[in-house]
Amino acid sequence: MTATGARPVPDPIADRPAAEDPITAELLDLAAAMANRLRLVGYVACAALVLSAVPTVINLSTGDLGGAAPWALLVLSQAVLLWYAYRPAGHRSWAAAAAVAMDRSPWRPVRARLVRAGRLSAVVEVADGAGFAPVRVLLFTRAHQVMVNRVGTVWLVGPERGWSFLRVAGSHSFFPARPLRHSPGGTPVAAVEEHEVTRGVARTLRSLTLLPTLQIPLMVPVSYLASIPIGALDWWPIAATSTALAVVGVLVPLRLKWGNVRLPAMVDDGPWVRVPAHVTPWRVRPDGTATATVALHFDDGAKRTATLPAAGVDVLGAIWSTGSLWFIGSPDPGKTVAAGFPGCPLLAFAKIGPDR
């Protein structure tokens, strides 16, 4: 993987409302759908919490601590789920504000510097008059964080209902941000090289793919605890059933994403190769990914297709807007290679079809 010098994805257009961009509009729809799902999760968790609290209180009032303990654990788990659904950083808190702000206003470029990085949030100082004002950017992946100091500019929309929305170079994705009273100070985070941007995206996608599989081994202890309140002496059938359901519920949705696990190795397979491309219409899944077919047209007249089983809307939008797709290494027939855009937080794995 070698540096290419220029960013292949254009900056946002600043002369029309942000929501008029079709890719941004699709991302807004995804945020609204996630907000609705979280609202439903919150309702279910609230009902389950109340139902679990009743036997907890009854057992405690009779002095049966052993009987109260498993119910109390269920109460705690539902409280955590309720917090997740209604947490300040959640889509439910800001999705509506994003839609209003982007319907009204265009993206505006501002100078910025990343002063504190985090796993899913960061502090960014943005130009405000003669100085810089700090904002905390939420749900901000490391792959996108590194673009702030690499370019020195971000794009903002807002504020709206206390929220602003930030977008970095080389990506359509936007992130909610809240103003801070004081900056944490310190030296701005060092900029990274182009190839480190791609490696960071590969590691992030691998982690997001593997993380849900941790639910499977948890099913055994959870099944044991769940069997206590109902008086089930033989809890192994419950454990076996719940583990099997977890395997189906976790691994089946991940089957299309499993190629992400190999992405960190793929990104070192060779230099970037640009190929003119046309992406067919795609249908987005609730997780924000889609399976898409991309028609490739090579300089020597050869034509192939690349199938992207689990590409993010951001990647597909970049193919659509630029009419090209970049591969790491030669996209030969039958190979599975990393595809994306150099120097941008955009990456997916692609399966290359035969010549047509």
N, C-alpha and C positions, 0 to 999 in steps of 0.2 A: 504494500500500500504506500503510494507516494503522494506528496502534496501536489495540488493542482493550481494553487494560487488564487483564483477568483471564486466567489460564491456562485454556484450554479442556480440557486433559487432566488428570484427577484424579491425586492423589498415590497411591503404592502403599498397599495396606491392610497394616497392621502387626500384625494379630491372628491371622495364620495363616502357615504356612511359605510362603516366596516361590514355591516350585515349584508351589503349588496354583493360582496364576494361570495360565490356559491360554496366554497370550501368552509369559510367562516360560518356561513349559515348552517351548514351541515353539522359543524362542531357545536353551534348553539343548540340545535335540535337534540344532539346527544346529551348535552348538559341538562336540558329540560327533562329528557327522559330519565336520566339518572336521578334528578331531583324527585320525580314522581315515584320512582322505585324506593328511594330512601324514605319518602313519606309513608309508603305502605309498610316498609320494614318497621318504622317507628310505631305505627298503629298496632301491628302484630306484637312487637316487643312489649308495648305498654300493657296490652291485654294479658300476655303471658306473665308479665311481672306481677300483676294484680292477682292472677290465679295462683301463682307460686307463693305469694306473700301470705295468703290466707292460711294454708297448712303450716307455714313457718311460724306464724304467730300462735296458732293453736298448740303446736308442739312445745313451743317455748313456755306458754302459759301453764302447761301441765308438767313442766320440768323435764320433758323428754328431749334432751339435747341431741342424742343420737338420731332421733327421728327428724329433728329440725335441721340438722347440718346439711343433708343433701338438698332439701328444699331451699335453704339459704344460698347454696351454691347456684341453684337455678335462678334465684332472684338476682344474684350478683351478675350472672351471665347475661340476663335480660337487661339489666341496668347498663352493662357495657354496650350491648347492642343498641339500646335506646340512645346512649351518648353518641355512638357512631352515626346514627341516623340524623341527629340534631346538632352535631358538633359545629362550631363556628366556621370551620374550614370546608364543611360539606357543600355539595352542589345545591342542596336545598336552601342554603343561606344566601347564595349569590347568583344562581342561574337566571332568575327573573330580572335582577338588576343588569346582568350582562346583556340580555336581550334588549332591554330598553336603551341602554347606553349605546349599543352598536347599531341600533336602528336610527339613532339620532346623530351620531358623531362619527367622523372618520378617525383613522389612526393618526396620531401625531408623533413624529420622531423627537426624542429627547436624549440628551447625553446621560449616560448612566455608568455606574460602577458597582460591582458586586463586592460588598464588604464583609459579608458573613455567609458562608455556604452551609447547607444542611442536607439531610437526606431527602426531605420532601418540602422544605421551606427554606427561604433565604432572605437576607436583608440586602436590599438594593437601594443605593442613593441615586435619585433622579434629579436632573437639573431643575431648579425652581428659582427663577429670577437670577440673582447674582450668585446664588449658592446651590447647595444640594439638599434635598429633603429625603429622609429615609422612609422606605415602605417595606413591609413584610409581605413577601410573595408566597402564597400558599400553593400546595400541590405542585411545586416547582421541582421538576426532576433535575438531577445533577447534569444530565446531558444538555438540558436547556440552560441551566445556570452558567455553564462555562462559556456560553455564547455572549454573555453580557460584557465581560472584560475582553473577550476576543475581538469584538467589534466596537465596543464603546458607545453603542446606541441601542435603545429599546424603543418600542412603539407603545403608546398608551391610549386608552379610551376611558372616559369618566372624569371625575367621580360621579357615581350614581348610587344613592342610598348608602353612602359610606364606603362603597367599593370602587376601586379602579381596576382596570384589566390591562395586563402587560403581555406583549408579544416580543419575541427575540428574532434576530435575523435568521433566515434560512428555515423558518417554520411558520405554519399557519396557526399552531396551537396557541391558546391564550390562557393566562393564569390570573386568578383573583389576587388583589393586593389591598392591604390596609395601611393607612399612614401610621407612622410611629412618632411619638413625641420627641424621642431622643435617638440619636444614632449610636450603635454600639461602639463606634470608633474602630481604630485599628487600621492596618495597611490593607488596601484592596487586594482581593484574592488574585494571584498571578494568572495571567492568560495562559492558555494551553495551545499546543500545536494542533494543526488540522487533523492529523491521524489520531490524536488522543480524543478528539470529539467523537470520532467514529467508534473507537474502542469503548468509550464510556457508554454510548448508546447500546452497543452489543452486550455489555455487562448488565445494563439495566433490563434489557429485554429477557436475558437469561434468568435473572433473579425473579422478575414478574411471572415468568412461566413456571419456575420451580416452586415458588412460595406456596401456591394453593395445595401442592402435594403434601405439605406438612399436616393437613387436616386428617389424612388417612391414619397415621399411627396414633393420633389423638382419640380415635373412635373407641379404642379398647378401654382406657380409663374412664372416658365419658360414659360409655355404656354401663360400666360397673356402677358408677355413681347414680346413673338414671334408674338402675334396677332396684336400688335400695328403697326409694319411696313407695314403689308398687309391690314390694315384698317378694321380688323374684329371686329365688334362691340360686337357680341355675342361670347365671347371667351370660354364659358363653354363647348361647344362640342369639341373644340380643346383640352381643359384640360382633358376632360373625355377620349378622344381617346388616347392622349399621355400617360395618367396615365395607361390605360389598356395595352398599348403596353409595358410600363415600367414594369408592373406587370409580363407580359408574358416573357419579355426579361431578367428580373432579377430573378424571382422566379423559372422559369422552369429550367435554368441551375443550380440553387442552390438546386433543389429537392434531388439530390444525396448526397449533402453535409450537409443536415439539421441535421443529427445526430451529427455533430461537436458541435452544440449548447449545447448539453448535456454532452460533454466530461469533463468539469471541475467537474461535479458531479460524473461522472463514475470513475474518477481516485482515489476516496476514497472508492471504493466498496470492497476492499479486498487486499490481498497480490498478488504479481506477481506469475503467474503459467506458467511454460515453457511446451510447447507441440511440439513434432516433427511435422514438417509441410512441405508440398510441394505446391508451388504456380504454378498455371497454367499460360500459356502465357497471357500477358495482352496487351491492346491497350491504349496508352496514349492519353488523350484529350489535347487540346491546353492549358488548365490551369495547366498542369503538374500532373493531377490525373488520376486514372484509376479504373475501376471496376474489381475486381479480385476474383477468387475463390481459397480458400486454403484448401487442404486436410489435416485433422488433424488425427494423430495416437496416441492414448492414451496408457499408460502403461498397462492398464487392457485389451487391445485388442479392445476397442471400436474405431469406426471410425466415424467422423463427417466432415462436411464441414463448413467453415466460409466464408461468403461473405463480402468483404470489398468494399462498394459502391464508396468510394472516397478516396482511399489510394494514397499517394504520391509515386513517383518513388523511392524515398529514402527508404520508408518502404518496398515496394515490393522487392527492390534490396537486402535489409537486409534479408528478408525471403529466397530469392533465394540463397544467398551466405552462410547463416548459417544453412539452413535446419530446421529452428525452428521459432516459433512465441510465444510471451509471451502475456498473458492475465491478466488483473487486475480483480481478482475474478474468480470464477469457470465458465468455458465456457460451461454452460449447454444448452441443446437443447431449442431453442426458445428465448434465451436471446440476448440482444444487449449489448455488453461489450466493454470496451476500450482495444485495442490491440496495441502492439508495442514492445519496447525493453527498459528494465530498465536502467536508467542512461544515456540514449541516447536521442537526440532530435527527436525521431521517435514515432509517435502516429497516430492512426486512430480508427474509431469505426467499430466493426465487428458484423454481424448478424449470430448467430450460428444455423446451421440446425439440423435436427433430426439424430439419430443414423442410420448408414447404415449397 
